[in-house]
Amino acid sequence: MSLADKVLAVNDDLPIRTNAPVHSGKVRSVYWLNDADSARLIRQRGYDVAADAPLAIMVISDRISAFDCIWHGEGGMRGVPGKGAALNAISNHWFGLFRVQGLADSHILEIPHPLVWVVQKARPVMIEAIARQYITGSMWRAYASGEREFCGIELPDGLQQDQKLPQLLITPSTKGILADIPGVPAVDDVNITRQDIVDNFAAFRFRSVADVDLYETLLRQGFDLISDALARLDQIFVDTKFEFGYVTDKAGHEKLIYMDEVGTPDSSRIWDGPAWREGRVVENSKEDFRQLLLRHLPEPDILLNKARMPERQALARDHALPTQVLMAVSDTYVGIAQKITGAPIELSDNPRAEIIRALRDDFDLIDR
């Protein structure tokens, strides 16, 4: 069996029983279960959710995205071996610690396979909750060009690239296009201030102003927990993105939860501690792949200039990356996952067949 066969690149065509279109993102696909299957699983599996809660099967792929494009390799390798399992394992680890430490639950109800989650439908808060502990990336570029205010927060003069910030910064942006919010452009992923959120909490789908405080508390607690755990592994938690939503439990109580993924190389920057102390940045996150692309491809401006998006999409479509490039990314993802979880990440020989078997035998969700 070839290495390419161990990569789950297409994850939106599994024969999972659903009456709704499969929602396929850059990395994950979501299969919404019908009402009967949702109710059956809630009853059979004893999930702590409302009896009529919609459930879904979320399947992660091994695809690798960067600069808003999906990339592939030579020899028919349409993704990165082990990447999906590594991402899920890391998220599962952090979500589990959040529950143990009494922070908040997540949308995950069960894990049938390393690439699969059973999730409950959450009512998302329309905010990308970004927290930064170091000044780097886009924030550094803006700071170096003279900007000092970020999402309503003033930074002092004299900061140096990649240094630790005076305090943890929460720099939120919009999730999706939100209309009719004073002072907030109706475009996706636009920076907002805390005051924007407080003044328009309902538009961002918070239930109350108090929940704005709660989301910030959960964000800081989650960030600190991951940062402290990584520090014990001599890794630095640089910045990350959290997402939140509301669900209703079996007793009818509505609660704010973590959702999507947390503390992964896709949603965060993680630096190697020993290298940073030597004055070098060694990325244990997707940023390493982004930098690799900038070095590997002959014209970096195609990747950085949004006006050249058609050229960028054609480049990603037509340019097969060397196998060693994707294997280097695999080493990064699998390595940091094993470091965080303390457990090996096993590559499936046939992930598609394994997923179908698990969802057929234990969940009765496969029609054929």
Protein Blocks (a to p, Z undefined) as FASTA:
>chain_A
ZZklmpcfblclcccdcfbdcdddfkbccddddfklmmmmmmmnopacdfklccdddddd
fbdceehiacddehhiabdehklmmmmmmmmmmmmmmmmnopaccfbfbdfbfkbccddd
ddddfbdcdddfbdehjllmmmmnopabeghiacdehiaehiacfbdcdddddedjdehi
ehiacbehiacdfklmmmmmmmnopabfklmmmmmmmmmmmmmmmmmmmmmnopacfbdc
ddddddddfkopacdddehjehiaklpccddfklmmnopacdfbfklmmmmmmmmpmblm
lmmmmklmmmmmmmmmmmccdfklmmmmmmmmmmmmmmmnopacdddfblmlmmmmmmmm
mnopafZZ
